[in-house]
C-alpha cells in the first residue's frame, strides 16, 4: 500500500506546494529575502536530504522535464518585443551589457577550469542560460547539450547557493554600495509610479489560463512533431527546445494571445513545480562528492558576471536602479522583479524589468546552446 501512497504524496507535493508558497507570500508570511521560488527549492531539498518520505527519482526527473516544457511557452506568450524596444532603451542597453558580461565571464571561466572539470563548455552553456534568463533556460540547455541529470542538479544547486548569497546581499548593503559607483535613477518627465504586480490569485482568469495551457499542448506537440520529421527521433533535445522557443514566440505575435490574462503567472506556477521537483533530486551528499569543481566554476563565473556588468554599467553611465533591475532580470528572471521594486522603492522600472526577464527567456536557449557548441569547437581545435 505504501508503494502507491508515497508516489501520490510526491506528486501532490510537486503539484500543490507552489500554490501554498504563493499564498504564503501574498499573505506576508514570508520574510523579504525568501521568495516562493527559493522556498520551493528549499522544501524539495529538505524532503530529499532529511528523508521525510521515500522519493522516486524517475518521477522527479519526469516532473522537471514536463514542467519546463510547459513553463517556457507560457512565460513567453506575453512577449511584445516592439513595445520593449520603444520604451525600455536604457534597460535594454543594461540587459545587453549583462548578457555580454555573462558570455565573457563563463568563457574565461571555462578556459581557467578547462583541465579541472569535465566538459567545461557544457557548464559555460548552462550558466550562460542562467545568466540570461534564469533556471528554465539552464534546464532546457542542459537537456539540449546531453548533460546528465546529476550534472544539471549540481549546477543548479551551486547556482542556488551563489544566487541566494547575492540575493541576501541585495536586501542589505549592496544597493547603497552600488549607489556610490553608479548614477542615481532619474524618473522620466511625466512618468508615474507603477503599482506592484497583483497577487496572481486575485481574480485569476482560469478561462484564459486554460486556453494558454491548451495552446501550449499544441506548441509542444508541434515542436515534437517537427523534431521527429527532421531527425526521425525525439532525442535531439537541442532542436526540440529551440523549436519550442521559436513556436512560442510566433504564438506571441498574435495580439489575442498576448491579451490573455495570467498566462505568465500560469507559467510561473509550472516553474515553481519544477523548483520543487528539482529540489527533490538535490542530494547534498552526492553534491559534496561530485560538485566542488562545479561549485568553484559557478562561483567564478557568477562573481565575474556581476563585476563585469558593474564595470560596464559605470562606463556607460547606467543608473543604479536600472543596473539592479536588469541584473536581477538576467540572473533570476521576472519572478524577482517585484522583490527588487520593494528593495529599491522604485516602481517605475517594473515593466521594463519584467520585459528584460522575458527577453532573457526568449534568447537564453539560443545563446546557451550556441555558445556551448562554439566553445566546444574552439576547445577541440586548440587541443
Buried (B, 14 or more C-beta within 10 A) or exposed (E): EEEEEBBEBBBEBBBEBBBBBBEBBBEEEBEEBBBBBBBBBBBBBBBBBEEEEEBBEEBBBEBBBBBBBBBBBBBBBBBBBEEBEEBBEBBBBBBBBBBBBBBBBBBBBBBBBBEEBEBBBBBBBBBBBBBBBBBBBBBBBBBBBEBEBBBBBBBBBBBBBBBBEBBEEBBEEBBEEBBEEBBEBEEEEEEEEBEEBEBBEEEBBEEBBEBBBEBBEEBBEBBBEBBEEEEEEEEBBBBBBBBBBBBBBEBBEEEEBBEBBBBBBBBBBBBBBBBBBBBBBBBEEBBEEBBEBBBBBBBBBBBBBBEBBBEBBBEEEBBBBBBBBBBBBBBBBBBBBBBBBEBBEBBBBBBBBBBBBBBBBBBBBBBBBBBBBBBBEBBEEEE
